């Protein structure tokens, strides 16, 4: 791991960022008892980014020799000068930011070998096969990753980070009348495998609950289409916060025409709703994707997006912050050494409220409790559509039958105005990924929300 980049600062000319990054991963999968996936790999390199009068030059290389590092610095500098001559932006100097930090979330426990991890997953698969013969198809997989970064800037910032993540995914299918019915769940989060999983049998209660939901879904009904009162479970609230609201408040998308640009300091949600993009700590605990320093060397700060229903601000890098006349929030993130930092979310969530989930369900005469989603999309107007893979009807304040796969849709800034109850319960989701130009890990979560939205039917 290349951690000392300071010896190359004499090559800096103007504002410069120099970053070394290594991403590594491991994947193990069992399909119907067969070990179909067993792989590991890594990629790493160095990159430099240079700013000159509003134009950026960027260069990257997998060559970690002194010659390779000098190459990316000088090439990025030449690229910035070339673009400056062509673009004539006459941009102002970037806001200066100096911060130094080290964050290492490595385990202190002895590491398991890959063969031991294969045996762990094999035992988990065998438990499902033996206990639930009615499951017609099963896929269990393990994905572990590490992202290591070293950064130094001409401002004087420096940072080192090591972020491991480990996830087990279980996807199960049963059949009814020849139709496959599937349901999946992801377990794990931030940390090495050894910090998150001890024995395969520890996951048995989670698997049992997943199968129970699957059997309910197998015998479920189609939702009645239309505008309905719904309780969104934390998983659904999390994807809504990220996709439908979070992206509209990223400053680069605001500059590009996001509807949020015209809503600043205006009411966009119920007064019950407060939404924050957390940097590294929330509710006294470390977030799923903690960021102390972003990839521009800026100290990462919590960014309040909505407060008491009022849109309060946007997520910024240095350049957008200067344009809006505010301080950078530390939201510039890059997924690999070949990527330039973009304005990205870190850990985005609606804050918990004061209501009990049971009371929220009891308050609904005819509606739905929507628990899990498998996909979703939203645009710059905050219009969204999400798939629903697990949910239950609510009849006279009680949970009823499970519903089959369906969708929900609406305009998020309008839908949030209908929020009338927010649960005390809060949950971060496992395995959040964002695909804005670069696929990158994000934290997303929330409380349960009572609201009105459109649900699809048969």
N, C-alpha and C positions, 0 to 999 in steps of 0.2 A: 504494500500500500504506500503510494507516494504521498507523504503528508507535508513535507517541507518545500513550499514553492517560493519562499522568500528570496532565494538566490537569483531569481530571474527578474526581479522588479527593476533592475537597471535597464531592461529592454522596454519598459513601459513608456509610452508616449501619449500624453493626454489620459483621459479616463479609460482604464483597462480592467478587465476581469480575467483572471486565470483560474481555471477549475480542472481538477483531476476527478474522475468518477469511474467507479467500477460497479456494475450490476451483476449479481450472480443469482442463479435460481436452481431449484431442484423440483422434479415432478415425478410422482409415483401414482399409478392408477390401476384399479382392478375392475374389469368388466365381466360380470357373471362368474367371478372367481378366477379369471385369467389375468395375470399381470401383464397388461398391454402397454403400460408406460413405465419407464424407469430411466430417467435422464437427468443430467445436471450439466450446467455450463455457465460461462461468465463472459462478459465483454467489458472492456475498459479502455480509457484513453484520456487525452487531455484536450482542452479547448480554450480559446481566448476570444474575448469580445471587446471591441474598441469603439468608443463613441467620439464622433467629431462633428460638431456644429449641426447636430440633429440627424446625422447619418450613422449607421452601425456597420461595422465590419466584423465578420465572424470566420473562424477557421477551427478545424478539429483534426485530430490524428490519433491513431492507436499507438504511435511510436512514442515510447516513454523515455527515450534517451534525451540527454541534454540538447542534442541537435533537433530532435522532434519537437521539444517544447519551445525552443527558440523559433522554429519554423512557424508554429501556430501563432505566436505573438507577432512576429514580423508580417506574416500574411494577413492577419486580421487588421493590423495597422494600415497596411497598404490598401486593403479592401475598403476600410473606412475613408481613407483619403480619396480613393477613386470615386466612391459614391458621393462624397461631399462635392467633388468637382462636377458631377453630373446632376445632382439633385438641388444644390444650392438652397438648402432648407434654412440656413442661418439660425439654427436652434440654439437656445440658451444652454449654458452649462447645467449639468445635472445636479440635483440636490446632493450635497455631501453627506455621507453616512459612514460612521466608523463604529464597528462593533466586533467583538471577538468572542467566540463561544466554541465549546466542544460538547457534543452530545453523543454518547455511546450507549446503546441499549443492548449490548451483547450479554449473553447469559454467562453466569459464573459456574454453571453446572457442567459436568462432563458431557461432551457431545456424542450423540449416537452415530453409528456408522450408517451408510446408506442401506446395507443389508438389514440392520436392525429396524430401520424405518419401514422397509418392505414388509418385514414380519409383523410389525405393528398394524399396518394397513390390511395385511392378510387376515389377521385375527379379527379385525373390525368387520371385514367382509364376511367372514365365516359366521360371526354372530348373527348378522342379518339373515344369511342363508338358512341357518338352522332354526332360528326363532320365527321367521316369517316366510314360510314356503309359498304363501299366497302372492308374494311379490314376484312378478313375472320378469322384471328386469331391474338390475341394480348396478350402479356405477359409484365407486368410492375413489376419491382422489386426494392426494396431498400435494400442495404447492407451497414451497418455502422460498423466500427471496431475501436478499441482502442488498442494500444500496449504501455504498460508501462514497463520501465526497470530501475533497479538500478544496478550499477556495481562498484566494487572496485577491484584493483589489488595490488599485492605485490610491484610493482614499485612505487605506490603512486597515480595512476590515480583513479578518481572517476567520475561517471556520473549518471545523472538522465534524463530520457526523457519520454514524453508522446506524442504520435503521433496518432491523430484521422484521419480517412478517411471516407468519405460518398459518395456513388455512387447510382445513379438511372439508371437502364437499361431498355430500351424499345425495344422490339422485335416485329415486325409487319410482317404479311404474307397476301398476296393477291394471287389470282389464275388466271391463264390464260390457257385455253384449258386443264383444269384438273391438271395443273402443279403448285405446290406451289412456290411462289417467296417471299423470306424473306429478311429483312434488319433490322439491330439493331444499336443502338447507346447508349453510356454511357455518363452520365453527372455527374459532381461533381469533387471531388478530395480531397486534403488535407484539413482537418478541420471537426469540428462537423457539423451535419446536419443544425443547426440553423445559422451557418455562411455562408452556401452555398445555401440554399433554403429558400425562404420566403413564396411564394404562388404558388399553382399548376399552375395558369394561367401564371406565369412568364416563364414557360417552353413551352407555346403554340407556339411561333415562332420556337423553336427548333423542336417540334413535327411536325409542318407544313412542315418544310424543309425536315425532314426525310420522310414524306409521299410523298412529291414531288419527291424525289429521288427514292422511291420505285415504284411509278407509271411509272417513266421513265425506271426503270429497268424491270418492267413487260412487257413493249413493246420494250425491247432492243434486241440486236443482239448478236450472238457469235463473239468473237474476232477472227481475222485471226491469226493463229498460226505462230510463227517464231521469229526471232530476230528483234525487233522493237525499234524505238525511243519512249521513254516514259517519261512522267512527273510523278514523284512519289510525291504525296501530303505529307505533314508533317507526317501524321499518318503512311504511308507506309515507309517513310524514317526513322521514329523512330524505327519501328520493325526491319528494316534492320540493323540499327546501333547496336541494342541490340543483336539480335540473331546471325547475320552472322559475325559481327566484334567484338562486345564486348566480347562474350564468348571466342573467340580465343585469346584474350589479357588478360585473367585472368591468373595470374602467375602459379597457380596450374595446369591449363590445358596446359600452355606452357611447364611446366616440364613434363607433360604427353604426349607431342608430337604434340601439336597444330602447325599448319603451320606458325603461327605468330612468333614462335621462331627463324625461319631462315630468317625473314624479318626485324629484328630490324635495324634501321637506313637506311633502303632501301625504295625505292619508292613503295608504295602500292595503291596509288590513284592519282587522278588529283591534281595538285597544288592548286586547288580551295578548296580542302577538308581539314578541320581541325575538329577533333573529340575529345571530352573531356568527361570523367566521372566526373561530378560535385559532390562535397561533400554536400553542403547545399545551396549555393547561385549561381544563374546564371543570367546574364544580369540585375543585380541590384535587383532581386527578389528572394524570398525563393523558393527552388525547391520543386517538388511534394513529395519527400521522403528525407527530410533534415537529414543529419547525421553529428553531431558535433564531436562525439567521437565514434569510432567503438567498437565492443564487445571484443576487446583486450585492450581497454583503450588508443588507439592511436588517436591522433588528426587527424581528417579527412581532407585531402587535396585534391584539384582538381587534377585529373590525366590526363595529356595530352597523348592521345593515338596516334593520327595522327596529324601532324602539317605540313601544306603546302604539303600534299601528302606523307610525310615521316613518317614511323612508328617510334614513339619516345619512347614508354615505355609500361609497363604492370601495371596492378592493383595488389597490394601486401598486404599480411598480414606481421606480424613480421618475421615469419620463411622464407617465400619466399624472402622477402627483404634482409635478411642476406645472403641467397644463391646467390642472384644476385648482392650483393654489393651495394645496393641502400637503400634509406630510406623507411620505411613503408608508405603506402598511406592512411591507414585507411579504407580498404575495407573488413575487417573481420566482417561478419554479421551472426547472428543466428535468426531463425524465432520464436523459442519458448524456454522455459526453458529446454526442453529435447534435444535440438539441440546444437551441437558444432558450433562455428563460422567457416564459410567458406569464401573464397574469393568471394565476390559478387559485382555486379554493384550496384550503387546507383541511379544516374540520368545521363544517357548516351545519348549523342546527337551530331550530326554534327552541327557545327556553321552556322548561317545564312550568306548569301552572299550579293550581291549587285544588284540582278536582280528582276524585277517585275514579279509576276506570270503571268499576262496577256501577257507580252512580251515573256515569256518562251513558253506559249501555242502558241502564234502567230508565233514562230520560227519553229514550227513542221509542216511539210507538210502532213505527213501520219504517225500517231502513236496513242498513248493512254494516257489519263490522269487517273491515278490510285489513288483512294482516300482512300479506306478502306480495311482492311484485317481482317479475323476472326481467322486465325491460321497460323502457320509457323514452319519450322524446319531448322536447319543448323547443320553442323558437324565441326570437328576440321580443315578441309581443307578450310573452309569458303564457301563451297558449300551450297546453300540454295534453298528452295522451299516454297513459301507463297501462301495462298489462297487470291483471290481478290473478295470481295463481292460488291464493288461499283466502277465503272469506266466509262469513256466516251471515245469514239473515237475522234481523232483530225484529221480533214480534212482541208487542206490548211489553217492552222493556226486558225481554229475555232472549238469549241467543237461541236460534233455531237451527235449521238445516244448513249444511255447508253448500256453497255455490260452486258451479263449474267455472272454468277459466273465462274471464271477461275483461273488460277495459273500463277505465274511468277517464274522463276528459273534462276540460274547462279552461278558463283563463285564470291563472294563479292569483293575480292581483285582485280579481273580482271574488274568487272563491275564498281567499283569506279574510275578506270582509264578513263572510258568513260564519266564521269560527265563533262558537258560543261557549265552548268548554275546552279546557286543556288539562291533561292529566299531570299528576305529580310524578308519575313514573317517567323515567327517561332511559333511552337505550341507544348506544352506538351500534351501527351495523358493522358486520364483518365483511371484509373483502371489497370495500368500495373502490371503484376505478372510474376515472374520468377520461374521456376520449377526445378532449379539445386539442386537435392537431397532434398531440402526443398523449399516449395512454399513460396515466400516472395515478399512483395511489392517493386516495383522499379519505378523510373521515366524514361520515354523514350520519345523522341520527335525529332523534327528537322525542317528544312526548306523544301521546295519543291526542288527536284533534277531533272535535265534533264539528261538522261542517255540512254544507250542501254542495253536491256536485253531481255531474251526469254519469250514469253507469250504463254500460251496454247490456244487452239481453242475449237472446238466443242467437 
